[in-house]
Structures are given as C-alpha cells and as structure tokens.
Amino acid sequence: MNEVIEFPLKRTLERKLHDQMEVLDILYDELNAQHVMLNDLELNANNIEKNYNKLLAKYARMVGVDSIPIGFLQYSTEARIYLGENNQFEVSFDPEDEDEDEGEN
C-alpha cells in the first residue's frame, strides 16, 4: 500500500519538480541551439578545407610536392605523414582531381 504524503509536502515537491522542469526546458533549448551552431561551424570548416585543398593542389602543381612548406600541409585534409624508409618521417600530398579553376577565392 502507498504511503500517504502530507498535503504541504506533496505541494512543495510538485513545485520543485515544476521548477526543475522549467530549468531543464531552458537548458535543452540552449543545448539544441549550440548543436545547431556547432553543426554550422563544422559545415563552414569543411567547405573552407575543401577550398584550401584545391588552392594547395594548384600551388603544388606550380612548385612541386617536395617544395610545399610543411606549414601549408598542416591544414590540408589530403596531406599524409608516414614513416618511410630509414625510419624517417615523410610527407605526401595527393590532392583529389578537381577542376583547376575552382578554389580561386
């Protein structure tokens, strides 16, 4: 059998629950807004990375892959660092084949 709760205690608990529900609603709305903002930032970064890779590919065709400064490769999602012969780190850059005119911005 259920325990009988005194009326003032029940009302107090209900008020506290409603207060917490309001706080949670505000927090959930803020979390949702932050998720939307994060998604927008990720899409923007992805687009800029694609453009950066196109510009870097154009640069690599001009100067040769071996002449690309390491700092330029740091932001490329198409640059790879691996352990080569003689246990030396080597960098490769194999851009995707894209239209040369794209990425001029």
N, CA, C and O atoms as CSV, one atom per row, in Angstrom:
chain,resi,resn,atom,element,x,y,z
A,1,MET,N,N,0.834,-1.165,0.000
A,1,MET,CA,C,0.000,0.000,0.000
A,1,MET,C,C,0.886,1.239,0.000
A,1,MET,O,O,1.935,1.260,0.645
A,2,ASN,N,N,0.461,2.272,-0.727
A,2,ASN,CA,C,1.239,3.503,-0.824
A,2,ASN,C,C,1.196,4.296,0.455
A,2,ASN,O,O,0.206,4.317,1.187
A,3,GLU,N,N,2.306,4.943,0.689
A,3,GLU,CA,C,2.411,5.774,1.870
A,3,GLU,C,C,1.653,7.083,1.626
A,3,GLU,O,O,1.712,7.637,0.529
A,4,VAL,N,N,0.973,7.555,2.600
A,4,VAL,CA,C,0.217,8.800,2.485
A,4,VAL,C,C,1.187,9.960,2.706
A,4,VAL,O,O,1.894,10.013,3.712
A,5,ILE,N,N,1.206,10.888,1.747
A,5,ILE,CA,C,2.076,12.052,1.845
A,5,ILE,C,C,1.251,13.222,2.317
A,5,ILE,O,O,0.160,13.473,1.806
A,6,GLU,N,N,1.764,13.927,3.277
A,6,GLU,CA,C,1.053,15.091,3.780
A,6,GLU,C,C,0.911,16.113,2.664
A,6,GLU,O,O,1.799,16.256,1.823
A,7,PHE,N,N,-0.195,16.812,2.662
A,7,PHE,CA,C,-0.541,17.750,1.617
A,7,PHE,C,C,0.525,18.823,1.390
A,7,PHE,O,O,0.899,19.029,0.235
A,8,PRO,N,N,1.037,19.517,2.398
A,8,PRO,CA,C,2.042,20.560,2.141
A,8,PRO,C,C,3.311,19.982,1.504
A,8,PRO,O,O,3.912,20.625,0.643
A,9,LEU,N,N,3.719,18.793,1.910
A,9,LEU,CA,C,4.924,18.185,1.355
A,9,LEU,C,C,4.707,17.841,-0.118
A,9,LEU,O,O,5.589,18.062,-0.948
A,10,LYS,N,N,3.544,17.305,-0.437
A,10,LYS,CA,C,3.231,16.962,-1.826
A,10,LYS,C,C,3.280,18.216,-2.693
A,10,LYS,O,O,3.867,18.205,-3.775
A,11,ARG,N,N,2.674,19.277,-2.225
A,11,ARG,CA,C,2.644,20.530,-2.991
A,11,ARG,C,C,4.063,21.099,-3.159
A,11,ARG,O,O,4.406,21.606,-4.227
A,12,THR,N,N,4.864,21.015,-2.129
A,12,THR,CA,C,6.240,21.503,-2.190
A,12,THR,C,C,7.055,20.713,-3.209
A,12,THR,O,O,7.804,21.283,-4.003
A,13,LEU,N,N,6.898,19.396,-3.174
A,13,LEU,CA,C,7.612,18.554,-4.129
A,13,LEU,C,C,7.163,18.830,-5.560
A,13,LEU,O,O,7.991,18.881,-6.469
A,14,GLU,N,N,5.876,19.005,-5.764
A,14,GLU,CA,C,5.367,19.305,-7.104
A,14,GLU,C,C,5.922,20.639,-7.606
A,14,GLU,O,O,6.297,20.754,-8.773
A,15,ARG,N,N,5.976,21.633,-6.743
A,15,ARG,CA,C,6.519,22.937,-7.128
A,15,ARG,C,C,7.992,22.801,-7.504
A,15,ARG,O,O,8.434,23.374,-8.500
A,16,LYS,N,N,8.747,22.049,-6.716
A,16,LYS,CA,C,10.158,21.844,-7.022
A,16,LYS,C,C,10.337,21.107,-8.352
A,16,LYS,O,O,11.222,21.433,-9.143
A,17,LEU,N,N,9.491,20.121,-8.581
A,17,LEU,CA,C,9.555,19.393,-9.853
A,17,LEU,C,C,9.255,20.317,-11.031
A,17,LEU,O,O,9.944,20.268,-12.049
A,18,HIS,N,N,8.235,21.156,-10.897
A,18,HIS,CA,C,7.892,22.102,-11.964
A,18,HIS,C,C,9.030,23.108,-12.190
A,18,HIS,O,O,9.347,23.451,-13.329
A,19,ASP,N,N,9.632,23.571,-11.101
A,19,ASP,CA,C,10.766,24.489,-11.229
A,19,ASP,C,C,11.914,23.833,-11.997
A,19,ASP,O,O,12.515,24.445,-12.880
A,20,GLN,N,N,12.200,22.605,-11.655
A,20,GLN,CA,C,13.279,21.891,-12.339
A,20,GLN,C,C,12.932,21.629,-13.808
A,20,GLN,O,O,13.806,21.665,-14.674
A,21,MET,N,N,11.659,21.369,-14.080
A,21,MET,CA,C,11.224,21.177,-15.465
A,21,MET,C,C,11.469,22.449,-16.285
A,21,MET,O,O,11.908,22.371,-17.432
A,22,GLU,N,N,11.193,23.597,-15.710
A,22,GLU,CA,C,11.420,24.862,-16.407
A,22,GLU,C,C,12.903,25.075,-16.685
A,22,GLU,O,O,13.293,25.494,-17.774
A,23,VAL,N,N,13.711,24.780,-15.689
A,23,VAL,CA,C,15.158,24.924,-15.874
A,23,VAL,C,C,15.644,23.972,-16.957
A,23,VAL,O,O,16.439,24.354,-17.816
A,24,LEU,N,N,15.172,22.745,-16.916
A,24,LEU,CA,C,15.583,21.767,-17.929
A,24,LEU,C,C,15.133,22.182,-19.327
A,24,LEU,O,O,15.880,22.016,-20.290
A,25,ASP,N,N,13.927,22.718,-19.447
A,25,ASP,CA,C,13.462,23.187,-20.754
A,25,ASP,C,C,14.378,24.267,-21.312
A,25,ASP,O,O,14.704,24.263,-22.499
A,26,ILE,N,N,14.793,25.193,-20.449
A,26,ILE,CA,C,15.706,26.251,-20.879
A,26,ILE,C,C,17.049,25.656,-21.302
A,26,ILE,O,O,17.601,26.030,-22.337
A,27,LEU,N,N,17.569,24.735,-20.504
A,27,LEU,CA,C,18.848,24.101,-20.830
A,27,LEU,C,C,18.768,23.298,-22.120
A,27,LEU,O,O,19.689,23.351,-22.935
A,28,TYR,N,N,17.683,22.554,-22.320
A,28,TYR,CA,C,17.533,21.772,-23.542
A,28,TYR,C,C,17.456,22.678,-24.766
A,28,TYR,O,O,18.025,22.363,-25.812
A,29,ASP,N,N,16.757,23.798,-24.640
A,29,ASP,CA,C,16.691,24.749,-25.758
A,29,ASP,C,C,18.079,25.296,-26.076
A,29,ASP,O,O,18.449,25.425,-27.243
A,30,GLU,N,N,18.837,25.613,-25.043
A,30,GLU,CA,C,20.191,26.134,-25.249
A,30,GLU,C,C,21.103,25.078,-25.859
A,30,GLU,O,O,21.895,25.380,-26.753
A,31,LEU,N,N,20.996,23.844,-25.380
A,31,LEU,CA,C,21.784,22.755,-25.964
A,31,LEU,C,C,21.452,22.578,-27.438
A,31,LEU,O,O,22.351,22.403,-28.260
A,32,ASN,N,N,20.192,22.621,-27.772
A,32,ASN,CA,C,19.790,22.483,-29.165
A,32,ASN,C,C,20.377,23.618,-30.008
A,32,ASN,O,O,20.887,23.377,-31.103
A,33,ALA,N,N,20.307,24.838,-29.510
A,33,ALA,CA,C,20.868,25.979,-30.242
A,33,ALA,C,C,22.376,25.809,-30.437
A,33,ALA,O,O,22.908,26.120,-31.502
A,34,GLN,N,N,23.057,25.315,-29.405
A,34,GLN,CA,C,24.500,25.107,-29.512
A,34,GLN,C,C,24.827,23.992,-30.505
A,34,GLN,O,O,25.820,24.086,-31.226
A,35,HIS,N,N,24.018,22.953,-30.554
A,35,HIS,CA,C,24.230,21.873,-31.532
A,35,HIS,C,C,24.074,22.406,-32.945
A,35,HIS,O,O,24.857,22.062,-33.830
A,36,VAL,N,N,23.068,23.242,-33.161
A,36,VAL,CA,C,22.862,23.838,-34.487
A,36,VAL,C,C,24.070,24.700,-34.854
A,36,VAL,O,O,24.567,24.631,-35.978
A,37,MET,N,N,24.541,25.511,-33.903
A,37,MET,CA,C,25.694,26.372,-34.164
A,37,MET,C,C,26.940,25.536,-34.459
A,37,MET,O,O,27.694,25.856,-35.378
A,38,LEU,N,N,27.162,24.476,-33.694
A,38,LEU,CA,C,28.314,23.612,-33.918
A,38,LEU,C,C,28.239,22.960,-35.291
A,38,LEU,O,O,29.249,22.876,-35.990
A,39,ASN,N,N,27.073,22.504,-35.681
A,39,ASN,CA,C,26.902,21.898,-36.991
A,39,ASN,C,C,27.221,22.903,-38.091
A,39,ASN,O,O,27.897,22.565,-39.063
A,40,ASP,N,N,26.738,24.135,-37.944
A,40,ASP,CA,C,27.026,25.179,-38.927
A,40,ASP,C,C,28.528,25.460,-39.014
A,40,ASP,O,O,29.066,25.636,-40.107
A,41,LEU,N,N,29.204,25.501,-37.861
A,41,LEU,CA,C,30.651,25.722,-37.858
A,41,LEU,C,C,31.395,24.581,-38.546
A,41,LEU,O,O,32.352,24.812,-39.285
A,42,GLU,N,N,30.947,23.342,-38.298
A,42,GLU,CA,C,31.587,22.192,-38.939
A,42,GLU,C,C,31.389,22.224,-40.452
A,42,GLU,O,O,32.318,21.926,-41.203
A,43,LEU,N,N,30.204,22.576,-40.900
A,43,LEU,CA,C,29.959,22.685,-42.340
A,43,LEU,C,C,30.824,23.780,-42.950
A,43,LEU,O,O,31.391,23.592,-44.026
A,44,ASN,N,N,30.932,24.915,-42.279
A,44,ASN,CA,C,31.756,26.011,-42.762
A,44,ASN,C,C,33.225,25.592,-42.831
A,44,ASN,O,O,33.899,25.850,-43.828
A,45,ALA,N,N,33.718,24.949,-41.779
A,45,ALA,CA,C,35.112,24.484,-41.768
A,45,ALA,C,C,35.349,23.478,-42.883
A,45,ALA,O,O,36.392,23.519,-43.536
A,46,ASN,N,N,34.407,22.582,-43.113
A,46,ASN,CA,C,34.537,21.586,-44.169
A,46,ASN,C,C,34.636,22.260,-45.535
A,46,ASN,O,O,35.469,21.879,-46.357
A,47,ASN,N,N,33.794,23.253,-45.776
A,47,ASN,CA,C,33.838,23.967,-47.050
A,47,ASN,C,C,35.157,24.700,-47.236
A,47,ASN,O,O,35.718,24.698,-48.332
A,48,ILE,N,N,35.655,25.323,-46.182
A,48,ILE,CA,C,36.925,26.042,-46.277
A,48,ILE,C,C,38.082,25.060,-46.465
A,48,ILE,O,O,39.026,25.349,-47.200
A,49,GLU,N,N,38.015,23.897,-45.804
A,49,GLU,CA,C,39.054,22.878,-46.004
A,49,GLU,C,C,39.077,22.407,-47.451
A,49,GLU,O,O,40.149,22.232,-48.030
A,50,LYS,N,N,37.905,22.201,-48.038
A,50,LYS,CA,C,37.853,21.784,-49.446
A,50,LYS,C,C,38.491,22.844,-50.333
A,50,LYS,O,O,39.274,22.519,-51.226
A,51,ASN,N,N,38.163,24.107,-50.093
A,51,ASN,CA,C,38.741,25.191,-50.878
A,51,ASN,C,C,40.249,25.265,-50.649
A,51,ASN,O,O,41.012,25.457,-51.597
A,52,TYR,N,N,40.681,25.115,-49.400
A,52,TYR,CA,C,42.105,25.133,-49.076
A,52,TYR,C,C,42.839,24.024,-49.821
A,52,TYR,O,O,43.918,24.249,-50.370
A,53,ASN,N,N,42.252,22.821,-49.842
A,53,ASN,CA,C,42.878,21.705,-50.547
A,53,ASN,C,C,43.013,21.989,-52.039
A,53,ASN,O,O,44.017,21.629,-52.654
A,54,LYS,N,N,42.011,22.629,-52.618
A,54,LYS,CA,C,42.073,22.974,-54.047
A,54,LYS,C,C,43.180,23.989,-54.306
A,54,LYS,O,O,43.942,23.857,-55.264
A,55,LEU,N,N,43.261,25.004,-53.444
A,55,LEU,CA,C,44.317,26.006,-53.605
A,55,LEU,C,C,45.698,25.380,-53.420
A,55,LEU,O,O,46.631,25.690,-54.160
A,56,LEU,N,N,45.820,24.512,-52.440
A,56,LEU,CA,C,47.098,23.855,-52.188
A,56,LEU,C,C,47.474,22.939,-53.355
A,56,LEU,O,O,48.648,22.847,-53.713
A,57,ALA,N,N,46.501,22.271,-53.941
A,57,ALA,CA,C,46.776,21.418,-55.098
A,57,ALA,C,C,47.291,22.260,-56.263
A,57,ALA,O,O,48.221,21.857,-56.962
A,58,LYS,N,N,46.699,23.400,-56.465
A,58,LYS,CA,C,47.157,24.305,-57.527
A,58,LYS,C,C,48.582,24.768,-57.233
A,58,LYS,O,O,49.424,24.815,-58.129
A,59,TYR,N,N,48.844,25.111,-55.972
A,59,TYR,CA,C,50.181,25.528,-55.567
A,59,TYR,C,C,51.180,24.392,-55.781
A,59,TYR,O,O,52.288,24.614,-56.269
A,60,ALA,N,N,50.781,23.175,-55.412
A,60,ALA,CA,C,51.671,22.008,-55.554
A,60,ALA,C,C,52.021,21.772,-57.016
A,60,ALA,O,O,53.149,21.392,-57.327
A,61,ARG,N,N,51.076,21.990,-57.910
A,61,ARG,CA,C,51.372,21.830,-59.342
A,61,ARG,C,C,52.380,22.881,-59.807
A,61,ARG,O,O,53.162,22.625,-60.722
A,62,MET,N,N,52.368,24.056,-59.186
A,62,MET,CA,C,53.291,25.126,-59.568
A,62,MET,C,C,54.699,24.884,-59.038
A,62,MET,O,O,55.675,25.082,-59.762
A,63,VAL,N,N,54.813,24.458,-57.785
A,63,VAL,CA,C,56.141,24.370,-57.160
A,63,VAL,C,C,56.639,22.937,-57.001
A,63,VAL,O,O,57.825,22.728,-56.746
A,64,GLY,N,N,55.762,21.952,-57.146
A,64,GLY,CA,C,56.131,20.560,-56.918
A,64,GLY,C,C,55.838,20.160,-55.481
A,64,GLY,O,O,55.998,20.956,-54.556
A,65,VAL,N,N,55.412,18.930,-55.308
A,65,VAL,CA,C,55.002,18.444,-53.988
A,65,VAL,C,C,56.141,18.547,-52.979
A,65,VAL,O,O,55.907,18.877,-51.817
A,66,ASP,N,N,57.371,18.270,-53.408
A,66,ASP,CA,C,58.507,18.310,-52.480
A,66,ASP,C,C,58.831,19.719,-52.004
A,66,ASP,O,O,59.557,19.887,-51.024
A,67,SER,N,N,58.304,20.731,-52.681
A,67,SER,CA,C,58.605,22.120,-52.309
A,67,SER,C,C,57.491,22.785,-51.512
A,67,SER,O,O,57.558,23.983,-51.237
A,68,ILE,N,N,56.472,22.026,-51.139
A,68,ILE,CA,C,55.387,22.610,-50.342
A,68,ILE,C,C,55.878,22.783,-48.910
A,68,ILE,O,O,56.328,21.814,-48.298
A,69,PRO,N,N,55.802,23.993,-48.364
A,69,PRO,CA,C,56.194,24.172,-46.957
A,69,PRO,C,C,55.315,23.315,-46.029
A,69,PRO,O,O,54.110,23.177,-46.237
A,70,ILE,N,N,55.945,22.758,-45.022
A,70,ILE,CA,C,55.226,21.893,-44.074
A,70,ILE,C,C,54.025,22.622,-43.472
A,70,ILE,O,O,52.967,22.022,-43.279
A,71,GLY,N,N,54.182,23.888,-43.180
A,71,GLY,CA,C,53.083,24.659,-42.598
A,71,GLY,C,C,51.844,24.675,-43.480
A,71,GLY,O,O,50.722,24.702,-42.975
A,72,PHE,N,N,52.040,24.659,-44.798
A,72,PHE,CA,C,50.898,24.629,-45.715
A,72,PHE,C,C,50.167,23.288,-45.628
A,72,PHE,O,O,48.946,23.227,-45.768
A,73,LEU,N,N,50.919,22.231,-45.400
A,73,LEU,CA,C,50.317,20.892,-45.337
A,73,LEU,C,C,49.545,20.670,-44.042
A,73,LEU,O,O,48.660,19.817,-43.970
A,74,GLN,N,N,49.888,21.436,-43.039
A,74,GLN,CA,C,49.269,21.260,-41.722
A,74,GLN,C,C,47.755,21.403,-41.762
A,74,GLN,O,O,47.060,20.741,-40.991
A,75,TYR,N,N,47.229,22.243,-42.634
A,75,TYR,CA,C,45.791,22.467,-42.690
A,75,TYR,C,C,45.096,21.625,-43.761
A,75,TYR,O,O,43.873,21.668,-43.896
A,76,SER,N,N,45.863,20.880,-44.499
A,76,SER,CA,C,45.283,20.087,-45.575
A,76,SER,C,C,44.748,18.761,-45.047
A,76,SER,O,O,45.418,18.065,-44.284
A,77,THR,N,N,43.540,18.426,-45.463
A,77,THR,CA,C,42.973,17.128,-45.097
A,77,THR,C,C,43.436,16.039,-46.059
A,77,THR,O,O,43.070,14.874,-45.908
A,78,GLU,N,N,44.249,16.426,-47.056
A,78,GLU,CA,C,44.748,15.463,-48.040
A,78,GLU,C,C,46.237,15.187,-47.883
A,78,GLU,O,O,46.802,14.402,-48.645
A,79,ALA,N,N,46.877,15.816,-46.913
A,79,ALA,CA,C,48.297,15.568,-46.645
A,79,ALA,C,C,48.418,14.369,-45.704
A,79,ALA,O,O,47.595,14.186,-44.807
A,80,ARG,N,N,49.438,13.568,-45.916
A,80,ARG,CA,C,49.661,12.377,-45.093
A,80,ARG,C,C,51.101,12.351,-44.614
A,80,ARG,O,O,52.025,12.631,-45.378
A,81,ILE,N,N,51.284,12.018,-43.361
A,81,ILE,CA,C,52.621,11.843,-42.800
A,81,ILE,C,C,52.770,10.368,-42.451
A,81,ILE,O,O,51.907,9.779,-41.801
A,82,TYR,N,N,53.865,9.790,-42.887
A,82,TYR,CA,C,54.070,8.366,-42.628
A,82,TYR,C,C,55.551,8.110,-42.375
A,82,TYR,O,O,56.400,8.941,-42.697
A,83,LEU,N,N,55.845,6.969,-41.803
A,83,LEU,CA,C,57.215,6.570,-41.531
A,83,LEU,C,C,57.744,5.856,-42.770
A,83,LEU,O,O,57.290,4.767,-43.120
A,84,GLY,N,N,58.690,6.476,-43.409
A,84,GLY,CA,C,59.236,5.939,-44.651
A,84,GLY,C,C,60.472,5.097,-44.428
A,84,GLY,O,O,60.723,4.595,-43.332
A,85,GLU,N,N,61.240,4.955,-45.499
A,85,GLU,CA,C,62.487,4.200,-45.424
A,85,GLU,C,C,63.441,4.891,-44.455
A,85,GLU,O,O,63.341,6.096,-44.223
A,86,ASN,N,N,64.344,4.135,-43.905
A,86,ASN,CA,C,65.328,4.643,-42.938
A,86,ASN,C,C,64.662,5.247,-41.712
A,86,ASN,O,O,65.256,6.083,-41.032
A,87,ASN,N,N,63.436,4.833,-41.424
A,87,ASN,CA,C,62.693,5.330,-40.264
A,87,ASN,C,C,62.596,6.852,-40.216
A,87,ASN,O,O,62.616,7.447,-39.138
A,88,GLN,N,N,62.494,7.467,-41.367
A,88,GLN,CA,C,62.331,8.917,-41.472
A,88,GLN,C,C,60.862,9.218,-41.767
A,88,GLN,O,O,60.209,8.507,-42.530
A,89,PHE,N,N,60.358,10.280,-41.150
A,89,PHE,CA,C,59.001,10.702,-41.449
A,89,PHE,C,C,58.978,11.324,-42.833
A,89,PHE,O,O,59.856,12.109,-43.191
A,90,GLU,N,N,57.972,10.969,-43.597
A,90,GLU,CA,C,57.811,11.528,-44.932
A,90,GLU,C,C,56.400,12.081,-45.053
A,90,GLU,O,O,55.461,11.617,-44.407
A,91,VAL,N,N,56.291,13.075,-45.895
A,91,VAL,CA,C,55.003,13.733,-46.114
A,91,VAL,C,C,54.604,13.518,-47.558
A,91,VAL,O,O,55.417,13.675,-48.469
A,92,SER,N,N,53.357,13.160,-47.762
A,92,SER,CA,C,52.847,13.069,-49.128
A,92,SER,C,C,51.596,13.933,-49.229
A,92,SER,O,O,50.871,14.143,-48.256
A,93,PHE,N,N,51.379,14.413,-50.413
A,93,PHE,CA,C,50.191,15.216,-50.678
A,93,PHE,C,C,49.630,14.751,-52.002
A,93,PHE,O,O,50.202,15.014,-53.060
A,94,ASP,N,N,48.517,14.064,-51.939
A,94,ASP,CA,C,47.850,13.565,-53.141
A,94,ASP,C,C,46.466,14.188,-53.220
A,94,ASP,O,O,45.497,13.641,-52.693
A,95,PRO,N,N,46.381,15.345,-53.885
A,95,PRO,CA,C,45.078,16.003,-53.970
A,95,PRO,C,C,44.121,15.230,-54.849
A,95,PRO,O,O,44.517,14.529,-55.780
A,96,GLU,N,N,42.853,15.377,-54.528
A,96,GLU,CA,C,41.833,14.792,-55.383
A,96,GLU,C,C,41.841,15.558,-56.696
A,96,GLU,O,O,42.109,16.760,-56.707
A,97,ASP,N,N,41.554,14.891,-57.788
A,97,ASP,CA,C,41.483,15.584,-59.071
A,97,ASP,C,C,40.243,16.449,-59.095
A,97,ASP,O,O,39.117,15.957,-59.032
A,98,GLU,N,N,40.473,17.753,-59.188
A,98,GLU,CA,C,39.354,18.713,-59.207
A,98,GLU,C,C,39.637,19.712,-60.302
A,98,GLU,O,O,40.765,19.810,-60.785
A,99,ASP,N,N,38.644,20.437,-60.686
A,99,ASP,CA,C,38.772,21.471,-61.687
A,99,ASP,C,C,39.742,22.535,-61.193
A,99,ASP,O,O,39.594,23.029,-60.075
A,100,GLU,N,N,40.738,22.897,-62.010
A,100,GLU,CA,C,41.749,23.864,-61.586
A,100,GLU,C,C,41.168,25.234,-61.330
A,100,GLU,O,O,41.699,25.972,-60.501
A,101,ASP,N,N,40.099,25.605,-62.010
A,101,ASP,CA,C,39.540,26.936,-61.864
A,101,ASP,C,C,38.805,27.109,-60.546
A,101,ASP,O,O,38.611,28.240,-60.099
A,102,GLU,N,N,38.393,26.025,-59.917
A,102,GLU,CA,C,37.708,26.128,-58.647
A,102,GLU,C,C,38.702,26.496,-57.567
A,102,GLU,O,O,39.883,26.168,-57.683
A,103,GLY,N,N,38.258,27.163,-56.527
A,103,GLY,CA,C,39.112,27.482,-55.408
A,103,GLY,C,C,39.957,28.720,-55.620
A,103,GLY,O,O,40.951,28.907,-54.918
A,104,GLU,N,N,39.598,29.564,-56.557
A,104,GLU,CA,C,40.359,30.773,-56.815
A,104,GLU,C,C,40.118,31.817,-55.745
A,104,GLU,O,O,40.886,32.774,-55.653
A,105,ASN,N,N,39.075,31.671,-54.929
A,105,ASN,CA,C,38.713,32.701,-53.947
A,105,ASN,C,C,39.711,32.830,-52.853
A,105,ASN,O,O,39.540,33.655,-51.955
